[in-house]
Each structure stands twice: as structure tokens, then as C-alpha cells.
Amino acid sequence: MAAADCKAAMAALPQAVRFFSQTMRKASEDRQLEEARRKAEEDFDRQIVADARQDVEESVAQTEADIQEAMQEVTPEEPLLRKRADSYEKSAFLRNLVFEITEEHLQKAFSKYGEIEGAWIARDPRGMSKGFGFVHFKTKQAMEDACANVNGSFWHGRRITCIPRQPKKESAKSTKHRNSPTSPTAQLYIGNIPYETTDAELNRLFRGIDNITDVRVAVDRSTGWPRGFAHVDFGSVEACIAAKKKLEGAMLGDRELKLDYAHGYRRMDSQDKGSRSLFAIEGEH
């Protein structure tokens, strides 16, 4: 009986070995699949974080450019700001608004945070919205509540920026500092560019100016239309100073260009739709 049992066990041994081998192979495959799944999830999470960081950086850069453009403009449509200096401290700056939004829409939407004294949307000479503007509240607390609740939220399918506007005294001080010859940078802001200006005309404007490393014309991310300003990078601060002096009083069409030193605005990468580089356009140089 013992011999028979031994013989049966020996006969079953190859099958047991095969079963054990298959089990181990299956376990190894499961571990590999689990590791691959975990790695894919980690890569996906890292990509989400990287994309979010990129979105924040682009939003900050674009917001700085919009604020700079808004501060450069003379806005006779804002009588409240001319009459009351403290309106700056009670005003919220808005960006990335859909073009259909009107001042009435802003007042209605933001009135839940407090009494509103006025609203203003930047418009081009054709009367079309530029996608940013200001809401002026009666109290600073109402403005702060609006910014805390609205900034980064979605409105009509767009993530909008809503931040406190710089107080007038700080704005005047920073503008004076930017324009001061003792504080130039290697980047030049050029505003008041006619919307119908062609790339060839811009290239002619920069002809004879040395040491330019990049020219970025601001365009609307949704429509691709020009927004009336550009940023020019130079290889040195000295080159930027020389260019600013050379361009003082320059005209494009019937407009005199507005010049100012800029601080850090840059095109994030080749996929950035908020600006286009003249260096990437085939044209007249």
C-alpha cells in the first residue's frame, strides 16, 4: 500500500510542479501589473500637478500683463476713480471674462457681496470687450469677500481671476518707479498698438534696434485677435534703455505708442496661446 501511495505521489509530482510554477508565474504577472498600474497612476498624478502648476504660472503672467495694460490706459469711463482716491482700495480686478459680459451683468452678479458703486469693462476702439475690467464696491470688506469667493471659480465656462486692485498711491509709486531711469529692466512694454497693425509693420518698427531676443504680441486666447500691446525682450538692460529712448514718441497709424519697462512677463512655452512671437513668423525683418 505504501508503495502504491508513493507511486501515485510520484506520478502527481510533475502536475504539482506545473501548478506551483503557474501559480508563481501568475503572482509575478499580477505584481508586474500592479506595479505598472501604480506607476501609471503616479505619472498621471504628477502630470496633473505639473499641468495645474503651468496653469497657475500662465494665469499669473497673463494677469500681470492685463493689469499692466489696464493701468497704462487712460480710462475716462471711470469717473468714480477720478473723484475718489479710495475707490482703488475697494475695487476688484477681473480677468478672463467672456466677451458677452456687460457692466450690468457684473453689477448683478457681484451685488450679493455688497453694495456696488460701479463697474467697468475694458473695450477696444470697436467697442468690443477685452475680457477684463473692474468692479467698485462701497466697502473694502465687500471687495475682499468677492475676491475670496470668486477668484479661480468658473463663470460662463471660464475660470476667472478676481483680485484686489492696487491702491492708487501704490500704483502711482510703482509707475513712477518703473518709469524711472534708475530702475530699467531688460524687457519693454509697448502699448496703444492699433489693432489692425500687421506683423510687417511691427517688424519695421523694430528694424535698427539692436539686441532684441524676442517680441511677443499679446492676443486673446479665445479669438486670436490682437490686444493692442506687446512685450520685447533684450539681451541686456542697456539695450532696452537704448530702444526705449529710440522709440519715444514713435507712432503706429494715428497712435503714439506707450512705453514702459516691464517686470518678468514672459511667454510660458510654445503652446501659450496668450501671445505670439514675431520671431516665429515669416515676414519682413
C-alpha positions as CSV (number, residue, x, y, z in Angstrom):
1,M,0.0,0.0,0.0
2,A,2.8,2.3,0.8
3,A,4.5,1.5,-2.5
4,A,1.3,2.3,-4.3
5,D,0.9,5.6,-2.5
6,C,4.5,6.5,-3.2
7,K,4.0,5.7,-6.9
8,A,0.8,7.8,-7.0
9,A,2.6,10.7,-5.4
10,M,5.5,10.4,-7.8
11,A,3.0,10.4,-10.7
12,A,1.3,13.5,-9.4
13,L,4.6,15.4,-8.7
14,P,5.0,16.8,-12.2
15,Q,1.4,18.1,-12.2
16,A,2.0,19.7,-8.8
17,V,5.2,21.3,-10.0
18,R,3.4,22.7,-13.0
19,F,0.6,24.0,-10.9
20,F,3.1,25.7,-8.5
21,S,5.1,27.1,-11.4
22,Q,1.9,28.5,-13.0
23,T,0.8,30.0,-9.6
24,M,4.2,31.7,-9.1
25,R,4.1,33.0,-12.7
26,K,0.6,34.3,-12.2
27,A,1.7,36.0,-9.0
28,S,4.6,37.6,-10.7
29,E,2.4,38.8,-13.6
30,D,0.0,40.2,-11.0
31,R,2.8,42.1,-9.3
32,Q,4.0,43.5,-12.6
33,L,0.5,44.6,-13.5
34,E,0.1,46.2,-10.1
35,E,3.4,48.0,-10.3
36,A,2.6,49.2,-13.9
37,R,-0.9,50.4,-12.7
38,R,0.7,52.2,-9.7
39,K,3.4,53.8,-11.9
40,A,0.7,54.9,-14.4
41,E,-1.3,56.5,-11.5
42,E,1.8,58.2,-10.1
43,D,2.7,59.5,-13.6
44,F,-0.9,60.7,-14.1
45,D,-0.9,62.4,-10.7
46,R,2.5,64.1,-11.5
47,Q,1.1,65.3,-14.8
48,I,-2.0,66.7,-13.2
49,V,0.2,68.6,-10.7
50,A,2.5,69.8,-13.5
51,D,-0.5,70.9,-15.6
52,A,-2.0,72.7,-12.6
53,R,1.3,74.5,-11.9
54,Q,1.6,75.5,-15.5
55,D,-2.0,76.9,-15.5
56,V,-1.2,78.9,-12.4
57,E,2.0,80.3,-13.8
58,E,0.3,81.2,-17.1
59,S,-2.6,82.8,-15.2
60,V,-0.3,84.9,-13.1
61,A,1.8,86.0,-16.1
62,Q,-1.3,86.9,-18.1
63,T,-2.9,88.6,-15.1
64,E,0.2,90.8,-14.6
65,A,0.0,91.7,-18.3
66,D,-3.7,92.6,-18.1
67,I,-3.2,94.7,-15.0
68,Q,-0.3,96.5,-16.6
69,E,-2.3,97.2,-19.7
70,A,-5.3,98.4,-17.6
71,M,-3.1,100.7,-15.6
72,Q,-1.5,102.1,-18.7
73,E,-4.8,103.1,-20.3
74,V,-6.5,106.4,-19.7
75,T,-10.0,105.5,-18.8
76,P,-12.4,108.4,-19.0
77,E,-15.2,105.8,-18.5
78,E,-14.2,105.6,-14.8
79,P,-15.2,108.9,-13.3
80,L,-15.6,107.3,-9.9
81,L,-11.9,106.6,-9.8
82,R,-11.0,110.2,-10.7
83,K,-13.3,111.5,-8.0
84,R,-12.5,109.2,-5.2
85,A,-9.0,108.0,-4.5
86,D,-10.2,105.3,-2.1
87,S,-12.1,103.6,-4.9
88,Y,-8.9,101.8,-5.7
89,E,-8.8,100.2,-2.3
90,K,-12.4,99.0,-2.8
91,S,-12.1,97.8,-6.4
92,A,-11.7,94.2,-7.7
93,F,-9.8,93.5,-10.9
94,L,-11.4,90.8,-13.1
95,R,-9.8,88.9,-15.9
96,N,-10.8,86.2,-18.4
97,L,-14.4,87.4,-18.8
98,V,-16.5,86.2,-21.7
99,F,-16.9,88.9,-24.3
100,E,-20.7,89.0,-23.9
101,I,-20.5,90.1,-20.3
102,T,-21.6,93.7,-19.7
103,E,-21.2,96.1,-16.8
104,E,-24.8,95.4,-15.9
105,H,-24.0,91.7,-15.7
106,L,-21.1,92.4,-13.4
107,Q,-23.2,94.6,-11.1
108,K,-25.9,92.0,-10.8
109,A,-23.5,89.1,-10.2
110,F,-21.4,90.8,-7.6
111,S,-24.1,92.7,-5.8
112,K,-24.6,89.7,-3.4
113,Y,-21.2,90.5,-1.8
114,G,-22.1,94.1,-1.0
115,E,-23.3,97.4,-2.5
116,I,-21.6,98.3,-5.8
117,E,-20.8,101.8,-6.8
118,G,-19.9,101.0,-10.4
119,A,-18.4,98.5,-12.9
120,W,-16.2,99.0,-15.9
121,I,-15.1,96.6,-18.7
122,A,-12.1,97.5,-20.9
123,R,-13.1,97.8,-24.6
124,D,-11.2,98.3,-27.8
125,P,-12.0,101.2,-30.2
126,R,-14.6,99.0,-31.9
127,G,-16.5,98.8,-28.6
128,M,-15.6,95.1,-28.1
129,S,-14.7,93.8,-24.7
130,K,-11.1,93.0,-23.9
131,G,-12.1,90.4,-21.4
132,F,-11.1,92.3,-18.2
133,G,-12.4,95.1,-16.0
134,F,-13.1,96.3,-12.5
135,V,-15.9,96.3,-10.0
136,H,-16.1,99.1,-7.5
137,F,-17.6,98.3,-4.1
138,K,-18.9,100.7,-1.4
139,T,-16.8,99.0,1.2
140,K,-13.4,97.3,1.3
141,Q,-14.9,94.3,3.1
142,A,-17.3,93.6,0.2
143,M,-14.5,93.7,-2.3
144,E,-12.4,91.3,-0.2
145,D,-15.4,88.9,0.2
146,A,-16.0,89.0,-3.6
147,C,-12.3,88.2,-4.3
148,A,-12.2,85.4,-1.7
149,N,-15.3,83.7,-3.2
150,V,-14.9,84.4,-6.9
151,N,-11.2,84.2,-7.7
152,G,-10.4,80.9,-9.5
153,S,-14.1,80.0,-9.9
154,F,-15.8,79.3,-13.2
155,W,-18.3,81.8,-14.8
156,H,-19.9,81.1,-18.1
157,G,-17.4,78.3,-18.7
158,R,-14.3,80.3,-17.9
159,R,-12.0,80.3,-14.8
160,I,-11.9,83.9,-13.9
161,T,-9.4,86.0,-11.9
162,C,-10.8,88.3,-9.2
163,I,-8.2,90.1,-7.1
164,P,-7.9,93.4,-5.2
165,R,-6.9,96.3,-7.3
166,Q,-3.7,98.0,-6.4
167,P,-4.3,101.1,-4.2
168,K,-3.8,104.4,-6.1
169,K,-0.9,105.6,-4.0
170,E,1.0,102.3,-4.5
171,S,0.1,102.3,-8.2
172,A,1.4,105.8,-8.7
173,K,4.5,104.9,-6.8
174,S,5.2,101.7,-8.7
175,T,4.5,103.5,-12.1
176,K,7.0,106.2,-11.1
177,H,9.5,103.5,-10.1
178,R,9.0,101.7,-13.4
179,N,9.5,104.8,-15.5
180,S,12.5,106.0,-13.5
181,P,15.7,105.8,-15.5
182,T,17.4,104.4,-12.3
183,S,15.2,101.2,-12.5
184,P,15.1,99.9,-16.1
185,T,14.8,96.2,-16.9
186,A,15.7,94.1,-20.0
187,Q,12.0,94.0,-21.0
188,L,10.0,96.7,-22.7
189,Y,6.2,97.0,-22.6
190,I,4.7,98.6,-25.8
191,G,1.1,99.7,-25.5
192,N,-1.5,101.6,-27.6
193,I,-0.7,99.5,-30.7
194,P,-3.5,99.8,-33.3
195,Y,-5.5,96.5,-33.6
196,E,-5.1,96.5,-37.3
197,T,-1.3,96.7,-37.2
198,T,0.4,94.0,-39.3
199,D,3.4,91.9,-38.4
200,A,5.3,93.6,-41.2
201,E,4.6,97.0,-39.7
202,L,5.8,95.8,-36.3
203,N,9.0,94.3,-37.8
204,R,9.6,97.7,-39.5
205,L,9.2,99.4,-36.1
206,F,11.9,97.3,-34.6
207,R,14.3,97.5,-37.5
208,G,17.5,99.1,-36.5
209,I,17.0,98.3,-32.8
210,D,19.8,96.0,-31.5
211,N,20.0,93.0,-29.3
212,I,16.3,92.0,-29.4
213,T,15.8,88.4,-28.2
214,D,12.1,88.1,-28.5
215,V,8.9,90.1,-29.4
216,R,5.6,88.8,-28.1
217,V,2.4,90.3,-29.3
218,A,-0.5,89.8,-26.9
219,V,-3.5,88.1,-28.4
220,D,-6.8,87.0,-27.0
221,R,-6.7,83.3,-26.1
222,S,-10.1,82.6,-27.4
223,T,-10.3,84.6,-30.6
224,G,-6.6,85.1,-31.5
225,W,-7.3,88.8,-32.0
226,P,-4.5,91.2,-31.1
227,R,-5.0,93.0,-27.7
228,G,-3.1,96.2,-28.5
229,F,0.2,95.6,-26.7
230,A,3.4,93.7,-26.8
231,H,6.5,92.8,-24.7
232,V,10.0,93.0,-26.1
233,D,12.9,91.1,-24.5
234,F,16.5,92.4,-24.9
235,G,19.8,90.8,-24.3
236,S,20.8,93.4,-21.8
237,V,19.3,96.3,-19.8
238,E,21.5,98.7,-21.7
239,A,19.9,97.6,-25.0
240,C,16.4,98.0,-23.5
241,I,17.3,101.6,-22.4
242,A,18.6,102.5,-25.8
243,A,15.5,101.0,-27.5
244,K,13.1,102.9,-25.2
245,K,14.9,106.2,-26.0
246,K,14.8,105.5,-29.7
247,L,11.1,104.6,-29.6
248,E,10.0,107.6,-27.5
249,G,7.3,109.4,-29.5
250,A,7.0,106.7,-32.1
251,M,3.7,106.4,-33.9
252,L,1.9,103.4,-35.4
253,G,-1.0,104.6,-37.5
254,D,-2.5,107.5,-35.7
255,R,-1.5,106.4,-32.3
256,E,1.5,107.3,-30.2
257,L,3.0,104.2,-28.6
258,K,3.1,103.9,-24.8
259,L,6.4,102.7,-23.5
260,D,7.3,101.3,-20.1
261,Y,9.8,98.9,-18.5
262,A,8.2,95.6,-17.8
263,H,8.9,93.2,-15.0
264,G,9.0,89.5,-15.7
265,Y,6.1,88.9,-18.1
266,R,7.1,86.1,-20.4
267,R,5.6,83.5,-22.8
268,M,5.5,80.3,-20.8
269,D,6.2,78.0,-23.7
270,S,5.5,77.4,-27.4
271,Q,1.9,76.3,-26.6
272,D,1.0,79.5,-24.8
273,K,-2.0,81.0,-26.7
274,G,-1.9,84.3,-24.9
275,S,0.8,85.7,-27.1
276,R,2.6,85.0,-30.3
277,S,6.3,85.6,-31.1
278,L,7.2,87.7,-34.1
279,F,10.4,85.6,-34.3
280,A,8.3,82.6,-35.2
281,I,6.6,84.5,-38.1
282,E,8.0,84.6,-41.5
283,G,7.8,88.2,-42.6
284,E,9.7,91.3,-43.2
285,H,12.7,92.0,-40.9
